Amino acid sequence: MIIPNNVSIKQLLSFVTVAEQGSFTAAANELHLTQSTLTTQIKQLEANVGLELFDRTTRSVQTTSAGESFLPVAKRLLSDFKTAIDDLSAQAQIKQGHIKLASSPSMLSGVLPALIKSFRTEHEGIHFLAREESAGHIENLVHNGSVDFGIGGNHSNLPDLTYHPLLTDQYGIVSSPAERLTDWRSLEPQQLIWLSSDTGIRNELERLCEVHHLPLDLSRVELEVSSPAALAAMVSAGLGASIIPALAASTAAFDGLTFLPLERPRLLRTVYLIQRLGRSLPPASQLFIEKIKQQLQQQRLPPGVSLYSKDLLNAR
């Protein structure tokens, strides 16, 4: 490492060791250098700063006034450098660091909590920042570097992001147990509750309804909310039914309600791992992503939720 005026870490270490030992011979032995090499490094340091740092006699070596005032600064620089290297090493070994992610509410409420708990048990020095966001906000946060990665829908298809598909998630009807709505036709007389248009679920549902020519007029919305949890509360209060993905319906907010996946046509959304193109992730974040993929492979997914499959998407 080179710092201003071409002063190197080796020169600083040589200076501090000579100052502490009061002897070139003792300092050379401690640093495992020849005395001539050590002397050269001190002379180079003095030439770089333009001052003599030691008064040398045949019997002793003492710091000059300039050397005496520089000694605590040099010690602090060496300490800061060692701390920085130790921090990098700890991050590489997943002993410390930060994991910053943004996720859809359904993933953050369902899949991620247990995984974060087990990860922090294994790596106690890791700090998490997990942000619950809508699809568009997730992409923006990844794009501007506010988070390391995101988990959600492909809302904007930004060219600077990569989208790795993780899950397919089937839309279905959520209603009170007494109603048990089972198909598209049963929705026609119902008061429907929608998520607001700034959510990824609503935007994806609008797109799918248009593609499949479904008779749902989302332009005549009478009741909409901004979060799945609020939607569940509205359905529980008997204000109507809704169409949501299975992953959202599997969260605790929907306990006690009925969810039935819709068929003919089957509507599926894809949940993606979203990263910044060409950006290296911190080791802890990279390891956590691998844990997410492993967990999805191993755990029992809710009905209507499957590991991503092109065949499944084409079958709809």
PAMARTI-394612 format. One record per residue (C-alpha): x, y, z. Coordinates in steps of 0.001 Angstrom, whole numbers, plus 500000, padded with zeros to 6 digits. Example, Ala and Ser with C-alpha at 12.3 -4.5 7.8 and 13.67 -1.06 7.14 Angstrom:
2
512300495500507800
513670498940507140
//
This chain:
316
500000500000500000
501242503489499116
500025506540501023
500725510238500221
504367511267499539
505171507653498577
505455506629502216
504841502900502547
503440500811505364
506808499019505612
508563502364506145
506096503362508851
506523500015510590
510312500333510422
510175503856511873
507892502871514779
509948499771515610
513266501674515640
511708504423517777
510356501895520278
513519499763520400
515971502677520381
518257500531518254
518574499636514582
519986496241515486
517135495316517835
514543496659515382
516053494690512500
515912491516514577
512260492103515516
511268492781511916
513392489923510551
515271492308508260
518921492883507633
520212496046509245
521122497503505863
517544496954504579
516105498612507674
518499501545507360
517506501988503703
513807502080504589
514370504737507269
516463506847504867
513752506558502209
511112507657504737
513198510650505782
513787511558502130
510048511308501388
509032513578504275
512057515898503925
513058515682507597
515414513651509744
513447511519512160
516321510102514227
519475511462515850
522076508744515418
525249508297517433
527553505324517728
525882504461521017
522195505348520643
519338506223518361
516765508810519471
513846510423517704
514226514050516686
511522516529517691
509875515907514304
510162512153514825
508737512417518330
505643514318517136
505201511942514174
505456508757516255
501854508683517632
500519509514514149
502502506647512613
501247504264515310
497664505308514637
498102504816510877
499490501319511434
496679500493513857
494019501742511433
495595499770508604
495675496583510686
492053497097511762
490962497589508144
492766494425507010
491347492467509948
487848493695509042
488282492564505449
489504489192506626
486548488856509009
484134489684506189
485772487103503950
485337484514506709
481697485653507336
482566486719510887
481204490220510509
479510492447507977
476100493628506824
473458492015504640
471089494540503098
468106493231501161
464706494353499942
461889491863499588
458226491542498771
456007491345501884
455105487695501238
458734486528501075
459757488647504050
456854487371506141
456979483750505037
460271482322503791
462958484655505129
462473484997508931
463467481410509815
466355481580507365
467653484840508835
467440483343512331
469451480243511398
472010482317509490
472572484665512435
472953481674514754
475836480451512591
477273483928511956
476652486065515032
478606489062513756
476370489579510729
473856492429510843
470725492382508668
468755495202507112
465627493667505555
463298496151503850
459712495295502927
458990496972499610
456802496785496516
458232495377493281
459155498708491716
460830499976494886
462817496755495239
464312497232491786
465155500877492468
466863500050495767
469009497393494104
469753499697491187
470959502610493347
472978500375495681
470866500938498792
470586497148499201
472784494262498081
469973492351496403
466211492074496196
463555489364496056
460378490212494190
458755490602490804
460205491914487555
458273495155487477
460505497325485271
462981494963483554
465817497440484138
468843496748481878
471336497261484715
469763494509486817
469804490731486569
466658488720487324
467178485121488417
463827483283488733
463280481512492056
459599480617492360
456342480484490441
453355481626492447
449760480867491441
446994483420491834
443836482369493604
440724483581495394
440921484521499051
437572484714500813
435865483961504079
435356480214504730
431585480599504378
431798481775500773
434228479235499290
434552480885495900
436053478354493535
436315479725489994
436234482822487818
432469482705487365
431882482722491114
433680486070491307
431227487923489064
428642488893491707
431250489538494400
432521492788495845
436250492513495112
438992494093497165
442203494994495327
445712495901496240
446544499426495114
448024500111491696
451492500910493099
451983497268494179
453669494615492067
450835492129492680
448226494515491272
450314495426488220
451067491799487431
447410490846487855
446298493616485495
448780492395482887
447645488784483221
443958489726482986
444687491595479763
446711488717478291
443997486156479083
441057488450478239
439503487969481653
436226489752482451
437565491704485407
437118495445485150
439873496781487370
439082500319486298
435956500228488515
437679499616491812
435559500480494842
437850499209497594
441628498946497496
444384498766500090
448143499171499996
449314495969501691
448403492252501809
447935492468505577
445326495232505178
443647493242502403
443375490213504706
441763492386507377
439182493650504872
438311490134503718
438084488952507344
435662491801508052
433328490484505352
433870493353502933
434473491069499949
436940488684498343
440194489190496467
442658487626494059
446198487270495387
449209484972494864
449484481801496924
452677482960498628
450923486035500012
447941483918501083
450277481624503059
451358484378505468
449949484689508986
447701487618508045
445488485240506026
445055482590508736
441388481662509016
440582482643505427
440075480315502458
442465480356499513
441704478383496340
444024478570493309
442291479656490119
442287477415487051
441312477834483395
443187480009483000
445865479517485600
447628482764486452
451221482581487633
453682485211488687
457444484713488975
459470485678492045
463029486727491170
466366487217492860
467348490710491690
470960491918491609
472942494776490121
474647493757486881
478421493522487280
478400494323491010
480253492028493407
478356491127496551
479862491075500057
480743487495501062
477982487384503685
475312488409501169
476584485898498626
476448483109501206
472956484138502322
471708483983498728
473045480432498454
471218479592501692
467978480980500238
468305478784497156
469083475720499277
466152476433501594
463715476737498692
464952473410497340
464504471650500678
461430473132502345
457826472239501725
456335475126499801
452727476308500298
450068474999497874
450227476970494647
453916477844495106
456567475907493162
460228476149492303
460579478049489062
459901475976485982
459641477148482382
457462474132481681
455022475206484382
454837478737483000
454280477486479457
451493475187480675
449320478052481846
//
